[in-house]
Amino acid sequence: MRSMREQPFHPPDLPIINDKVYHLNLSPGELAPDIIIVGDPHRVTFIARNFLRGIDVNKEHRGLRTVTGYTDWGQRVSITTSGMGTPSLEIVINEIVALHEIDFQSMERKEEFPTLNVIRVGTSGGLQKDTELGTLVITEYAVGLDNTGLFYDAPPPDERCVKLEGVVKDALEGVISENSRFKGRISPYASKAHPDVVRALTESAEELGVNFKRGVTVSNSGFFANQGRSVSRIPPTVPDIDVRLSRTDTGIEGLRFENMEMEASFLLHFLYPLGHRAGVVCPTIDKRPEEKFLVNYQEKVKEASRVALNALRRLREWT
């Protein structure tokens, strides 16, 4: 039987120190409901320096930086760090939601709270040969090859998610050695970007005239063997996972496996069933089958950030 902790929440479950969440070190009100989330803490200041004015929050704690300020059109926006990978993201996104949903005095969930708009701006590896290096990928669906999402028993948002889980599982099992101790152990889970965010990102990219594609993003649990990089002397469980997925049909007309990164899956898996709106836009900065890597990718991050901020403007207007 599933159990839920009774409210009020207690410090071991949700540590609050001096009215601040434990890891982000933020108080309610310091984080806007419109948020760009990035992996690299230095990317927070890079985006803020280029796009925000009137900074009223600039904090760093445990390697997690948050800046809150205003866009040129007066919208209050926060940029915060998720860290690398879904385990770190799981901590951060829980605290982001808690800052808006929970009353820190009573330690109970509020009856009313704002809908969050959260857009991940990151970098990714391209999977398709005909997708130009530097192209922005707007995620429609994500498939998680991490296990973070498996600890949150959310129902699949639609039948496409169920299809994607089966497609990816079959694709990986087809190349894992029969002698592998991990045969049958990888359990993909699929998640969905909020349609409003996909639409807002698409309209913003079109308005700004940037090169973009929409597709399925694969979120890996690591950077090296997890994404097909065979650098260590230990053989990868799934040989050439990137090549395998690039050639796999998603089963969804018009959508391909376009890119790989490390956070999209859980972000969408967690926020969608809560009724918050989340999406992802990442430039492709490498294409390993062609041995290409975009060294000077900051301009592409800047481009993706501009698209994301314009999307947040649209989302707030639509609320």
Disulfide bonds with the S-S distance in Angstrom:
none
